[in-house]
Amino acid sequence: MIPLLSVVVPFHNVEPYITECLKSLAAQTLDDIEVIMVDDGSVDGSRRVAEDFAARDERFVLIGQRNLGPGPARNQAVRQARGTYLAFADSDDVVPPEAYELLVGKLAETGSDLACGAVRRLVDGELEESVLHEKVFRRPQLCTHITDKQVLIRDRTVWNKVYRRDFWERCGLRFPSGIYEDVPVAMQAHVLATSVDMVGEVVYHWRKREEGEHSITQRRSELPNLRERLAAIQSVRAFLDERAPELLDGFDALVLEKDTVFLFQALERAEEGAGPLLDLGRAWMAALGPHVLASAPSLRRLELHLLGRGLISELRAVRDFRRGREDVARVVPRGLRVTNWYGDYPFFRSRRLRIPDEVFDARDEVKLIARVDECEWTGAEYRLRAHVAFHRVDRKIPKVGLWLCDGNRRVPLETLRRGRYGVVASIDPSRLHGTGPWRLQVRAELRGLVFKGWCRDGEAGSAWRFSVPGWSRSGMDIPQ
């Protein structure tokens, strides 16, 4: 019988973990699967574990090769796969029981080429958010595409997915050699797919190994690994430049956010002979678009500036500063007649280093925070208490205005200040000619910074709304 799904599992010296991985595959609620295990030249007891599974469960198949790496191992298994659908799992990770049933079910329903889902990090037996996949699957959608849902640029792994095998073969997808084989294939699949299904459920548990162990992902700051990572980045950029250039800026920004961290970590640990690392770092910067470097967050821009100048000790100081902050670093004003806003970081206007002010420019990183914390009826009017501040600015805002808006009219409110960020206002229902709903608009101004926006509902993400049903002077509805 031809299985519905083929799951490819390459392994190399993972004896402490492979049993848990294979057990999770055997326990899938979708039982019409074959599991193709590829021994990539293991010299520990991993192969014996795989042999045991193959002997007692006919769905498990074991093949082998000399140690060529996970890419060639996966390619060999794909050539032998018989399933209508195709999936990949790393041998030290765990797949939740209903993952494949959910993903295959979506593909059968929609006809999309691939389906992907959320990921959690498996750390010391506990599940945590995967920083790599944060924000990607918060708003799942079926039959979409990476060019429409560009948050999928952050979805750079192959193992939280199920693919149609005919799509895989039609596009000629193959894993390259090396240790960063996931990223090029994941990006190619997203771009080449006709449509993609995103699900919000967690479909993969990605293990972080114990300290002292050396998985591929935990040797990321070693020089050979950094070179291979750069090669993978360049490969993806070349593909996107040809097939989806509108995604380049987003991909470059993600590289600056995530990948450069491993380069900085390597430079921090370098004692002597950091020249090759600095050369590699400059090659990384040269590979990215110059406007992306210029638009990087100001603290990252400072780190990149120091890297470009080879100032390793100063880079270490800035990295220590970043780690030492319990919250985000402040943005502060400079100038009397003309005010600019800069990150409050080390080496600002250092006479020795003479770093240009624009490296520290953080005006675009300041955001308005406005929320309604309370609204209550006093017997004669509604008393509203709000919080208005600028994110990363530790200063009282001198000018704050509030208006109720129903889409047609704006009703200004008289405001009083309470403390540094508190604003109090009164609402007289007789001034509201209509039941609403009304939203609360805010305008805040501080030394050249002017923001307008809508107040949110407490800590929730939705806009705060106010209505007086049936012109009741005591009725109020604030939807959550």
C-alpha positions in Angstrom: 0.0 0.0 0.0 1.2 3.5 -0.8 1.4 5.6 2.4 -0.3 8.9 2.6 2.7 10.7 4.2 6.4 10.0 4.1 8.4 11.5 7.0 12.2 11.8 6.5 14.4 11.6 9.6 18.2 11.9 9.1 20.3 11.1 12.1 23.9 11.3 13.2 25.1 10.4 16.8 21.9 11.3 18.6 21.5 8.3 20.8 20.1 10.3 23.8 17.3 11.8 21.8 16.3 9.6 18.8 14.1 7.3 20.8 11.8 10.2 21.9 11.7 11.5 18.3 10.7 8.1 16.8 8.2 7.4 19.5 6.5 10.7 18.7 6.3 9.7 15.0 4.9 6.2 15.9 2.2 7.9 18.0 0.9 10.2 15.3 -2.9 10.2 15.0 -2.4 10.0 11.2 -1.2 6.4 11.1 -1.0 6.1 7.3 2.7 7.1 7.2 6.1 5.8 6.4 9.1 7.0 8.4 12.4 6.9 6.4 15.3 6.9 8.8 18.7 7.8 7.3 21.8 6.9 9.2 24.3 9.6 8.3 27.4 7.6 9.5 26.6 7.3 13.2 29.2 5.8 15.4 27.1 5.7 18.7 24.0 3.6 19.5 21.6 5.6 17.3 21.5 3.0 14.5 20.6 0.3 17.0 17.6 2.3 18.1 16.5 2.9 14.5 16.9 -0.9 13.8 14.7 -1.7 16.7 11.9 0.6 15.4 12.2 -0.8 11.9 12.0 -4.4 13.3 8.8 -3.9 15.3 6.9 -1.3 13.1 6.7 -1.9 9.4 6.0 1.8 8.8 9.7 2.5 9.8 12.4 2.0 7.1 16.1 2.3 7.7 18.7 3.3 5.1 22.2 4.5 5.5 25.1 6.5 4.0 28.6 7.6 4.9 28.7 10.9 6.9 27.7 13.4 4.2 25.5 15.7 6.3 21.8 16.2 6.7 21.2 17.6 3.2 22.4 14.6 1.2 20.7 12.3 3.7 17.4 14.0 3.2 17.8 13.9 -0.6 18.4 10.2 -0.5 15.3 9.6 1.5 13.1 11.8 -0.7 14.2 9.7 -3.7 12.8 6.6 -1.9 9.7 8.3 -0.5 6.3 6.9 -1.7 3.8 9.1 0.1 1.5 11.6 -1.5 2.8 14.1 1.1 6.3 14.7 2.4 7.6 15.9 5.8 10.9 16.2 7.6 11.8 15.8 11.2 15.2 16.2 12.9 16.1 13.2 15.1 16.6 15.2 18.3 13.2 16.9 18.1 9.6 15.8 18.9 6.4 16.0 16.8 3.1 16.5 18.6 0.6 13.7 18.1 -1.9 15.5 15.9 0.6 17.6 13.9 0.6 15.6 10.7 -3.1 14.8 10.7 -3.8 18.6 11.0 -1.3 19.6 8.3 -2.3 16.9 5.8 -6.0 17.6 6.5 -5.5 21.3 5.5 -3.8 20.4 2.3 -6.5 17.9 1.4 -9.1 20.6 2.1 -7.5 23.5 0.2 -5.3 22.0 -2.5 -2.3 24.1 -1.4 1.2 23.0 -2.0 2.5 23.2 1.5 1.1 23.7 5.0 3.1 25.1 8.0 2.4 25.6 11.7 3.7 27.0 14.9 6.9 25.8 16.7 7.8 25.6 20.4 11.3 25.3 21.8 11.9 22.2 24.0 14.2 23.3 26.8 15.0 21.0 29.7 11.8 19.2 29.2 9.7 22.4 29.1 8.1 24.1 26.1 9.0 27.8 25.4 8.3 30.1 22.5 10.6 29.7 19.5 12.2 33.2 19.1 12.9 32.3 15.4 9.2 31.8 14.7 7.8 34.5 17.0 4.8 36.4 15.5 4.7 34.2 12.4 1.6 32.1 13.2 -0.4 34.5 15.4 -2.8 35.2 12.5 -3.1 31.9 10.6 -4.6 31.9 7.1 -5.3 29.3 4.4 -4.5 29.6 0.7 -2.0 32.5 1.2 1.5 33.2 -0.2 4.7 34.6 1.2 4.4 37.6 -1.2 1.0 38.4 0.4 1.8 37.3 4.0 5.4 38.5 4.2 5.7 37.5 7.9 6.4 34.0 6.3 9.9 35.3 5.6 10.6 34.4 9.2 9.5 30.8 8.6 12.9 29.5 7.5 12.7 25.9 8.7 11.6 22.8 6.7 10.4 20.6 9.6 7.3 22.4 10.7 5.7 21.7 7.4 4.0 19.1 5.1 4.6 19.4 1.4 2.8 17.8 -1.6 5.4 15.4 -3.0 4.5 16.2 -6.6 5.0 19.9 -5.8 8.5 19.1 -4.4 9.4 17.0 -7.4 7.9 19.4 -9.9 10.0 22.3 -8.5 13.2 20.2 -8.3 13.7 21.0 -4.6 17.0 19.6 -3.3 18.9 20.2 -0.1 22.4 21.6 -0.5 25.4 20.1 1.3 26.5 21.9 4.5 24.9 22.6 7.8 22.5 25.4 6.8 20.5 23.5 4.3 17.1 24.4 5.7 17.0 28.1 4.8 17.5 28.0 1.0 15.0 25.1 0.6 12.4 26.6 2.9 12.5 30.0 1.1 12.4 28.4 -2.3 9.4 26.3 -1.3 7.5 29.3 0.0 8.1 31.4 -3.2 7.5 28.6 -5.7 4.3 27.4 -4.0 1.0 28.4 -5.6 -0.6 28.7 -2.2 0.3 28.0 1.4 -1.8 27.0 4.4 -0.8 28.5 7.8 -2.2 26.9 11.0 -1.9 28.5 14.4 -1.5 25.2 16.3 1.9 24.0 17.4 3.1 21.3 15.1 6.8 20.9 16.1 8.9 20.8 19.3 12.4 22.0 18.5 14.9 20.8 21.1 17.6 23.0 22.6 20.3 20.5 23.7 21.9 20.4 27.1 24.8 22.8 27.8 28.1 21.3 26.6 26.6 19.3 23.8 27.4 20.3 20.2 24.4 20.2 17.9 24.7 22.1 14.6 22.6 24.9 15.9 24.6 25.3 19.0 27.9 25.7 17.2 26.6 28.7 15.3 29.4 31.1 16.3 32.3 29.0 15.1 34.1 30.4 12.1 33.4 27.5 9.6 29.7 27.6 10.6 29.5 31.4 10.1 31.0 31.0 6.6 28.4 28.4 5.7 25.6 30.6 7.1 26.8 33.5 4.9 26.8 31.2 1.9 23.2 30.2 2.7 22.2 33.8 3.0 23.8 34.7 -0.3 22.1 31.7 -1.9 18.7 32.9 -0.7 19.3 36.5 -1.7 20.3 35.4 -5.2 17.1 33.3 -5.5 14.9 36.1 -4.2 16.5 38.7 -6.4 15.5 36.6 -9.4 12.1 35.2 -8.3 10.7 37.6 -5.6 12.7 40.8 -5.3 9.9 42.4 -3.2 11.0 40.0 -0.3 14.6 41.1 -0.2 14.3 43.9 2.2 12.3 41.8 4.7 14.8 38.9 4.4 17.8 41.3 4.9 16.2 42.8 7.9 15.7 39.3 9.4 19.3 38.5 8.8 20.3 41.7 10.7 18.0 40.8 13.5 18.8 37.1 14.0 21.8 35.9 12.1 24.3 38.7 12.9 24.0 37.9 16.6 26.1 34.8 16.1 28.8 36.8 14.4 28.8 39.3 17.3 29.1 36.4 19.8 32.1 35.0 17.9 33.8 38.5 17.9 33.1 38.9 21.6 34.9 35.6 22.4 37.8 36.3 20.0 41.1 36.9 21.9 43.6 37.2 19.2 43.6 36.7 15.4 40.1 38.2 14.9 41.1 39.3 11.4 39.2 36.4 9.6 36.1 37.1 11.7 36.2 40.8 10.9 36.7 40.0 7.2 33.7 37.7 7.3 31.7 40.3 9.1 32.4 42.9 6.4 31.4 40.3 3.8 28.1 39.9 5.6 27.5 43.6 5.6 28.4 43.8 1.9 25.9 41.0 1.1 23.0 43.1 2.4 21.4 46.1 0.8 22.9 49.4 2.0 19.4 50.9 2.7 18.6 47.9 4.9 21.8 48.6 7.0 20.8 52.3 7.2 17.3 51.4 8.4 18.4 48.9 11.0 17.4 49.7 14.6 19.8 52.3 16.1 21.5 49.9 18.6 22.1 47.3 15.9 23.4 50.1 13.6 25.9 51.0 16.3 27.1 47.4 16.5 27.4 47.2 12.8 29.4 50.5 12.7 31.8 49.2 15.3 32.2 45.9 13.4 32.9 47.7 10.1 35.7 49.7 11.8 37.1 46.7 13.5 36.5 48.1 17.0 36.1 44.8 18.9 36.6 46.1 22.4 34.0 48.8 21.9 31.7 46.2 20.3 32.0 44.1 23.4 31.1 47.1 25.6 28.0 47.8 23.5 27.0 44.1 23.6 27.4 44.2 27.4 25.3 47.3 27.5 22.5 45.5 25.5 22.5 42.5 27.8 22.6 44.6 31.0 19.4 46.4 30.2 16.4 44.9 32.0 14.2 46.9 29.6 14.8 48.6 26.3 17.3 51.4 26.1 16.1 54.9 26.4 15.7 57.4 23.6 16.7 61.0 24.6 16.5 64.4 23.0 19.5 66.4 22.0 19.6 70.0 20.8 18.0 73.3 21.8 16.8 75.1 18.7 16.4 71.8 16.7 15.8 68.7 18.7 16.8 65.3 17.5 16.2 62.0 19.3 19.0 59.5 19.8 19.6 56.2 21.5 21.1 56.6 24.9 24.0 54.3 24.2 27.8 54.1 24.9 30.1 56.3 22.8 27.6 58.9 21.8 29.6 61.9 20.6 32.8 60.3 21.8 35.7 62.6 20.9 38.0 59.6 20.4 35.7 57.5 18.2 33.8 60.3 16.3 30.8 58.2 15.4 28.3 60.1 13.3 25.2 61.2 15.1 23.0 59.4 12.5 24.2 56.1 13.7 22.4 56.8 17.0 19.3 58.3 15.4 16.3 56.7 17.0 13.4 59.0 16.2 11.7 56.4 14.0 11.8 53.9 16.9 9.7 56.1 19.2 6.1 54.9 19.4 2.9 56.2 21.0 1.5 54.2 23.9 -2.1 55.2 24.6 -4.7 53.1 26.5 -7.8 53.5 28.6 -7.3 51.9 32.0 -10.8 52.7 33.5 -14.1 54.3 32.6 -16.9 54.6 35.2 -20.2 56.4 35.7 -20.1 58.9 38.6 -23.8 59.7 38.6 -23.5 62.7 36.4 -20.9 61.8 33.9 -18.4 59.2 32.9 -14.9 59.6 34.3 -12.2 58.2 32.1 -8.6 57.4 33.2 -6.0 56.9 30.4 -2.2 56.3 30.1 -0.3 58.2 27.5 3.4 57.9 26.9 6.1 57.5 24.3 7.8 54.1 24.2 11.4 54.3 25.3 11.1 58.0 26.3 11.3 58.5 30.1 9.7 62.0 30.1 6.3 63.5 30.8 4.5 64.6 27.6 3.5 68.3 28.1 0.8 68.4 25.4 -1.9 65.8 25.3 -5.3 66.1 23.6 -8.2 63.6 23.6 -11.3 63.4 21.3 -14.2 61.0 21.0 -14.8 60.1 17.3 -17.7 58.2 15.8 -16.5 58.4 12.2 -18.4 61.6 11.4 -17.8 63.9 14.4 -15.0 64.7 16.8 -15.9 65.7 20.3 -13.0 67.2 22.3 -12.6 66.3 25.9 -11.1 68.5 28.7 -8.2 66.7 30.3 -6.3 66.8 33.5 -2.8 65.3 34.1 -2.2 62.7 36.9 1.4 61.9 37.5 3.9 61.4 34.7 1.7 59.4 32.3 -1.8 59.6 33.6 -4.6 61.6 31.9 -8.1 62.0 33.3 -11.1 63.2 31.3 -14.9 63.5 31.7 -17.6 62.5 29.2 -21.0 64.2 29.3 -23.4 61.8 27.4 -25.6 64.8 26.5 -22.9 66.0 24.1 -22.9 62.7 22.2 -25.7 63.0 19.6 -25.9 59.3 18.7 -25.3 56.0 20.5 -21.9 55.3 19.0 -19.7 53.4 19.2 -17.2 56.1 19.8 -13.4 55.7 19.7 -10.9 57.8 21.7 -8.3 59.6 19.6 -5.1 61.0 21.2 -2.6 63.6 20.1 0.7 63.9 22.0 3.5 66.3 21.5 7.0 66.5 23.1 10.0 68.5 21.7 9.3 68.0 18.0 7.7 64.5 18.4 4.1 64.6 17.4 1.9 61.4 17.4 -1.8 60.8 16.8 -3.5 57.5 17.3 -6.3 55.5 18.9 -6.4 54.6 22.6 -6.4 50.8 23.2 -8.5 48.9 25.6 -6.4 48.4 28.7 -3.7 45.8 27.9 -5.7 44.4 25.0 -4.8 44.9 21.4 -8.1 46.2 20.2 -9.3 49.8 20.1 -11.2 51.1 23.0 -14.9 51.8 22.2 -17.6 53.6 24.1 -21.4 53.7 23.6 -24.5 54.8 25.5 -27.2 52.3 24.5 -30.7 53.8 24.1 -29.4 57.2 25.3 -29.3 55.8 28.8 -27.2 58.2 31.0 -26.1 55.2 33.1 -25.6 52.6 30.5 -22.1 51.9 29.1 -20.7 49.2 26.8 -17.0 48.8 26.4 -16.5 45.8 24.1 -13.5 43.7 25.0 
